[in-house]
Amino acid sequence: MTSELVHAFTVDVEDWFHTLDCPQMPPLEKYDDFESRVEVNTTLVLDMLERHEVRGTFFILGWVADRYPGLVRQIVDAGHEIAVHGYAHVLASGLSDKELETDTRRAVEAVGTAAGVAPVGYRSPGGSLLDRQRWLFDLLLELGIRYDSSVYPRSGSLAETEGHPVRPYVIHRNGDAEFWEYPSTTRRVLGVKWPFAEGGYLRLMPLPLVRKWFHDSAAEQLRVNVCVHPREFDPEQPRLPLSPLRQWKTQVNIRGNQDKVESILSEFRFAPMGHILDELNVGSVANVSSRM
């Protein structure tokens, strides 16, 4: 390993057909009609992390937890941190307050029941929380969740109103209660912030560039927020009838993704997101300038 700074490694545990922002994604009531590949693909990720002696945070979809509790226990038994990714994998921005509350409560209950331990983190599908949905942080605190990782550079999202932070920071809620946010890690190129260590961006970027941005981030004492999805290691997965551009986005560089991620795992140090926040001294107050 060439870097001593510890970065966060996270996995969004969802199935291959949980594709956001397209009309072809099936509704919740149709999920069971599709061949599920989440168990075998998540096991591949678990095996990869075990080879590199890395523990991470698994943001688990409530729907997955309800149907595959054995997989959730496998994640727990491997020593990983348990978190929640919503229940139905729908954009929070498209839900009413009541729908978002119902989805969140259902997800926390499903994941906690399957895991046998309480989840400690939350990430909205697609980083889709809006500024008007900040009330969700109070609900998450009520449910025992101590941090969020939904600030993602989406147009119109919470990231815009937060000023596009890249470092973890404290959000004060309900008097003295403190709630942490761990936003996406970005590098600015041509005036655009790229979350280079997440999903399709990680698959798209050449490995030398990803490594450079890791080192650049570490030089700034910036702990990278890595996010992968089990389906991104499965080149044989079925395909939804997407538009050519959308199909390309979901499939680009999947065949080489495992080698890329294994290279990153071998070079840099990683830990669960909650452990990173503990290391940053939970209870301290981060000011606005430290978030930029």
Helices and strands as residue ranges (DSSP letters): E 6-13, G 28-33, H 38-51, E 57-60, H 62-67, H 69-77, E 81-84, G 92-94, H 97-115, E 121-122, G 125-127, G 131-133, H 135-142, E 147-148, H 158-162, E 169-173, E 177-181, E 187-189, E 192-194, H 199-204, H 207-219, E 225-228, G 230-233, H 244-251, H 257-267, E 269-271, H 273-279, G 288-291
